[in-house]
Amino acid sequence: MAIDLRSDTVTRPSDAMREAIAHAPVGDDVYSDDPTVNSLEERVAAMFGKEAGLFAPTGSLANQLAIRMLVAPGEELIAETNSHIVRAELGAAAVFSGITTRTFPEKNGLLKASDALEIARPNSGPYLVSTTAIAVENTHNFGGGTVQPISEIAALRTGADELGLALHLDGARIWNAHVASGVSFLEYGKYFDTISVCLSKGLGAPVGSVMLSTKERVTKARVWRKRYGAGMRQIGLLAAGAHYALDNNIDRLAEDHRRAKEIAVAIAAIDSSLIDPSIVETNIVGLDLAALPITAAELAQRCRDAGLWISALGPKYARLVTHLDFNDAQCAEAIEILKKALVA
Ligand SMILES: Cc1ncc(COP(=O)(O)O)c(C=O)c1O
């Protein structure tokens, strides 16, 4: 059986999670009649100190519903250059919501509030685009699982308030940020107007994200979710998997972080230009192959031939993500395969 480290989305529901799914009370969620969905939305909203939540089938949709509530057509969202909203949602903000984006680059995606605030241009009058919101990704996926410092988030909030801007958190992996930093979900929640969290990445549910905000925004977002065709029926089945994931799979993320660090340390020992292990704080290991005579696609192929699946996300950038279906024995095996593939 191959070891699959392409993403933390490749996990399969455990027997216990399937059991919870099988016995979930359900109803028609388009009528807001599904008790398991309703309790999940309330639960996640309370965790982050928000008034309401809305279940969404994907993190992308949760992000898109949220930013649509903050930014009007023709207005601007600012986000980091390699953020998921900018790079991996296929222009959805522009296509669906008429939102323009401007970006600021950060090394490893690590937020510096002043960089975002510097390019913000609210109330730009009739000739220039007005900024209305800033998005933060925590942890930062393509940055290598980077945890955003709470001091920078707080500084961003202060600056955003001075400029009259809203803040969105793409918290697909906020669980990893919490476990790595010890910062509470309530603390993260208080700085943002809208939040998206994902239950199907590190936490291992098969499907599901939740968008969080005020009752008013969530009520409006519910209409847009239906308009986009994502009004679903007996999805308590999915929400039950998400409840199970919240009950059982948050604290264990520390194991994923430990294994990612082990991989990073082993790879840095081969060639320190590939990765600085000190920046691996969560479950993502990003490899910079710039100094090696091998492309990311070639490395991924060599690994695949040896039974390890990794992602080639750029010509010279490969990514490995640890997750709950990856154990210590597989970690040792993955390290051996990587060592051989890198020096071959
Ligand atoms: C940071 C981040 N946000 C949002 C998403 C989107 O999630 P989905 O694939 O469920 O649309 C991802 C997916 O990997 C992600 O890494």
The ligand as an SDF file (V2000), in Angstrom:
LIG
                    3D

 16 16  0  0  0  0  0  0  0  0999 V2000
   -5.7630   27.0660    3.1600 C   0  0  0  0  0  0  0  0  0  0  0  0
   -6.8420   26.4370    2.3390 C   0  0  0  0  0  0  0  0  0  0  0  0
   -8.0080   27.0740    2.2050 N   0  0  0  0  0  0  0  0  0  0  0  0
   -9.0210   26.5500    1.4950 C   0  0  0  0  0  0  0  0  0  0  0  0
   -8.8960   25.3320    0.8690 C   0  0  0  0  0  0  0  0  0  0  0  0
  -10.0260   24.8270    0.0330 C   0  0  0  0  0  0  0  0  0  0  0  0
  -10.5980   23.6650    0.4620 O   0  0  0  0  0  0  0  0  0  0  0  0
  -11.4180   22.7150   -0.5340 P   0  0  0  0  0  0  0  0  0  0  0  0
  -10.4140   21.8920   -1.2580 O   0  0  0  0  0  0  0  0  0  0  0  0
  -12.2970   21.9380    0.3880 O   0  0  0  0  0  0  0  0  0  0  0  0
  -12.1970   23.6010   -1.4420 O   0  0  0  0  0  0  0  0  0  0  0  0
   -7.6970   24.6340    0.9770 C   0  0  0  0  0  0  0  0  0  0  0  0
   -7.5330   23.3240    0.3090 C   0  0  0  0  0  0  0  0  0  0  0  0
   -6.5050   22.7040    0.3310 O   0  0  0  0  0  0  0  0  0  0  0  0
   -6.6340   25.2100    1.7230 C   0  0  0  0  0  0  0  0  0  0  0  0
   -5.4600   24.5810    1.8470 O   0  0  0  0  0  0  0  0  0  0  0  0
  1  2  1  0
  2  3  1  0
  2 15  2  0
  3  4  2  0
  4  5  1  0
  5  6  1  0
  5 12  2  0
  6  7  1  0
  7  8  1  0
  8  9  2  0
  8 10  1  0
  8 11  1  0
 12 13  1  0
 12 15  1  0
 13 14  2  0
 15 16  1  0
M  END
$$$$
